Amino acid sequence: MPAGTIPVMETPDTTTVAATGDAAGAGPAPAGADVEPPADIDGIEHLLDEVGHTLARLDDGTYGRCEACGGAVEPALLAERPTARLCGACPPPPTEA
């Protein structure tokens, strides 16, 4: 190494690790890092809508009640899927095509 040259210490690419969450405690990716947006924006927006609806049901006291029949939603189902709106006996509404 020539005189006056500062040695460069090689470190792992923490941008990739932080963005993917592959290393414990890596923290968020640095500002400006190349982080791709989630592939399923519509799915994420739907989930946010479901969470908002669930929070409103908590506020108005209807959380844990089936929206179709008014019966109780099983605690095991709520533990697995906290945004559940229907009990296990009621069929889901038809999906829009």
C-alpha positions as CSV (number, residue, x, y, z in Angstrom):
1,M,0.0,0.0,0.0
2,P,1.5,3.4,-1.0
3,A,2.2,5.9,1.7
4,G,-0.7,8.2,2.5
5,T,-3.3,5.6,1.3
6,I,-6.1,4.9,3.7
7,P,-6.9,1.2,4.0
8,V,-10.5,0.3,3.0
9,M,-12.2,-2.1,5.3
10,E,-14.6,-4.4,3.5
11,T,-18.0,-4.9,5.2
12,P,-21.0,-6.9,4.2
13,D,-23.7,-5.2,2.2
14,T,-26.0,-4.0,5.1
15,T,-28.4,-2.4,2.7
16,T,-29.6,-5.7,1.4
17,V,-29.6,-7.3,4.8
18,A,-31.5,-4.4,6.4
19,A,-34.1,-4.3,3.6
20,T,-34.8,-8.0,3.7
21,G,-34.6,-8.4,7.5
22,D,-32.1,-11.2,7.1
23,A,-29.9,-10.1,10.0
24,A,-31.1,-9.7,13.6
25,G,-30.9,-6.1,14.7
26,A,-29.9,-4.8,11.3
27,G,-32.5,-2.1,11.5
28,P,-34.1,-0.3,8.6
29,A,-32.4,0.3,5.3
30,P,-30.5,3.6,5.0
31,A,-32.3,6.5,3.3
32,G,-32.0,6.3,-0.4
33,A,-31.3,2.5,-0.4
34,D,-32.7,0.6,-3.3
35,V,-35.7,-1.0,-1.6
36,E,-38.4,-2.4,-3.9
37,P,-42.0,-1.7,-3.0
38,P,-44.1,-4.7,-2.0
39,A,-45.3,-6.6,-5.0
40,D,-49.0,-6.8,-3.9
41,I,-50.0,-3.2,-3.2
42,D,-53.7,-4.1,-3.6
43,G,-53.4,-6.9,-1.0
44,I,-51.7,-4.6,1.5
45,E,-54.4,-1.9,1.0
46,H,-57.1,-4.6,1.5
47,L,-55.4,-5.7,4.7
48,L,-55.2,-2.1,6.0
49,D,-58.9,-1.7,5.2
50,E,-59.6,-4.9,7.2
51,V,-57.5,-3.6,10.1
52,G,-59.4,-0.3,10.1
53,H,-62.7,-2.1,10.0
54,T,-61.6,-4.3,12.9
55,L,-60.5,-1.2,15.0
56,A,-63.9,0.4,14.3
57,R,-65.6,-2.8,15.5
58,L,-63.5,-2.7,18.7
59,D,-64.6,0.9,19.3
60,D,-68.3,0.2,18.7
61,G,-68.4,-3.0,20.8
62,T,-69.2,-5.4,17.9
63,Y,-65.7,-7.1,17.7
64,G,-66.0,-10.8,18.1
65,R,-69.6,-10.9,16.8
66,C,-70.4,-12.4,13.4
67,E,-71.6,-9.7,11.0
68,A,-74.0,-12.2,9.3
69,C,-75.8,-13.9,12.2
70,G,-74.7,-11.9,15.3
71,G,-73.3,-15.0,17.0
72,A,-69.9,-15.2,18.6
73,V,-66.8,-15.6,16.5
74,E,-64.8,-18.4,17.9
75,P,-61.8,-17.2,20.0
76,A,-59.5,-19.6,18.2
77,L,-60.5,-18.1,14.9
78,L,-59.9,-14.6,16.2
79,A,-56.6,-15.7,17.5
80,E,-55.6,-17.0,14.1
81,R,-57.2,-14.1,12.1
82,P,-58.0,-11.1,14.3
83,T,-59.8,-9.4,11.4
84,A,-62.4,-12.2,11.1
85,R,-65.9,-10.9,10.5
86,L,-67.9,-14.1,10.4
87,C,-68.3,-17.1,12.7
88,G,-67.3,-20.5,11.3
89,A,-70.9,-21.4,10.5
90,C,-71.7,-18.5,8.2
91,P,-70.5,-18.7,4.6
92,P,-68.4,-15.8,3.2
93,P,-70.2,-13.4,0.9
94,P,-69.7,-14.0,-2.8
95,T,-66.6,-12.3,-4.3
96,E,-66.9,-9.7,-6.9
97,A,-65.8,-10.8,-10.3
